[in-house]
């Protein structure tokens, strides 16, 4: 059964993205949000696509790197996940989320 809340979030984000009225920063945020919805719904390839597009617009967002890393862990893409987490830590050294992700990714690789 699909996650109705995730599907509604994906649809809402898509409307914003398709509106053509967003700044690059706002579009990046909307793509990240839609990627999160897709990840919750189990559409990992779609989530990665949204995160990639969001990062093309805002390559300095540690949140988006961290979100993409989480999906890559689920997909068993450990090396790519660790690279994303390292970048998130470089961008925001005090941000703890990617540090926990690094621990989890290393444990998954073992």
Beta strands, then each sheet from edge to edge (+ up, - down):
end
